[in-house]
Amino acid sequence: NGTATGDDWQAFVCANQASLAEVGHAIHRVALRELYGDDEPPQLSAREREVLMWTARGKDYKAVGLILGISHHTTKAYLKSARYKLDCTTIAQAVAKALSLRLISE
């Protein structure tokens, strides 16, 4: 209600953390179903997710390669694969879609 304080809200969140997380996951599943119907959402490999995550953080091919111990050519290949799986034409689109689908975090 409108009379709750910040402390009241914090107490509510702490007391109901597991239930709130469950509701959040349920909403996410419904949203994915709305987007993809009965099809599975895109599945990225762990390395594709890593490359996208570092790209989301502003790193270029060479920097991502150095961080992950791979060549910048391999980095480009992982990004190309992720773009294809996510049905995106640009890296920026792939990063945005992966973030919105919670496949990566910033």
C-alpha positions in Angstrom: 0.0 0.0 0.0 1.0 3.6 -0.1 2.0 3.8 3.5 4.8 1.2 3.5 8.3 2.4 4.2 11.5 1.4 2.5 12.2 -0.8 5.6 8.8 -2.5 5.2 9.6 -3.2 1.5 13.0 -4.6 2.4 11.5 -6.8 5.1 8.9 -8.1 2.6 11.5 -8.8 0.0 13.7 -10.7 2.5 10.8 -12.7 3.9 9.6 -13.6 0.4 12.8 -13.9 -1.6 12.3 -17.5 -2.8 8.7 -16.9 -3.8 9.6 -13.7 -5.7 12.4 -15.4 -7.6 9.9 -18.2 -8.5 7.4 -15.7 -9.8 10.2 -14.0 -11.8 11.2 -17.2 -13.4 7.6 -18.1 -14.2 7.1 -14.7 -15.9 10.3 -15.2 -17.9 9.1 -18.7 -19.1 5.8 -17.2 -20.2 7.6 -14.4 -22.0 9.9 -16.9 -23.8 6.8 -18.9 -24.8 5.2 -15.7 -26.2 8.4 -15.1 -28.2 9.1 -18.6 -29.5 5.9 -20.5 -29.1 6.6 -24.2 -28.6 10.0 -23.8 -30.2 13.0 -23.8 -27.8 14.7 -20.4 -27.3 18.2 -20.2 -28.9 20.8 -22.3 -27.2 24.3 -20.8 -27.1 27.5 -22.6 -26.1 29.3 -21.5 -23.0 32.1 -20.0 -25.1 29.6 -18.1 -27.3 28.0 -16.7 -24.1 31.4 -15.7 -22.8 32.4 -13.9 -26.0 29.0 -12.1 -26.1 29.3 -11.1 -22.5 32.8 -9.5 -23.0 31.5 -7.8 -26.2 28.6 -6.4 -24.2 31.2 -5.0 -21.8 32.8 -3.1 -24.7 35.7 -5.3 -25.6 36.8 -5.7 -29.2 37.8 -9.0 -30.9 41.4 -8.8 -29.8 40.7 -7.9 -26.2 38.1 -10.7 -25.9 40.6 -13.1 -27.4 43.3 -12.1 -24.9 40.9 -12.4 -22.0 39.7 -15.9 -23.1 43.1 -17.1 -24.4 41.9 -17.5 -28.0 42.7 -15.8 -31.2 40.7 -12.8 -32.5 39.8 -15.0 -35.5 38.3 -17.5 -33.1 36.5 -14.7 -31.3 35.0 -13.5 -34.6 33.9 -17.1 -35.4 32.1 -17.5 -32.0 30.3 -14.1 -32.5 29.3 -15.1 -36.0 27.9 -18.4 -34.7 26.0 -16.6 -31.9 24.6 -14.1 -34.3 23.3 -17.0 -36.5 21.8 -18.8 -33.6 20.1 -15.7 -32.3 18.9 -14.8 -35.8 20.7 -11.4 -35.8 22.5 -9.5 -38.5 24.8 -7.4 -36.3 26.8 -8.0 -33.2 25.0 -5.2 -31.4 21.7 -7.0 -32.1 23.1 -10.3 -30.9 24.3 -8.7 -27.6 20.9 -7.0 -27.1 19.0 -10.2 -27.8 21.2 -12.3 -25.5 20.8 -9.7 -22.7 17.0 -9.6 -23.2 16.8 -13.4 -23.1 19.1 -13.5 -20.1 21.6 -15.7 -21.9 24.3 -13.3 -20.7 24.6 -10.5 -18.1 26.5 -7.3 -18.4 
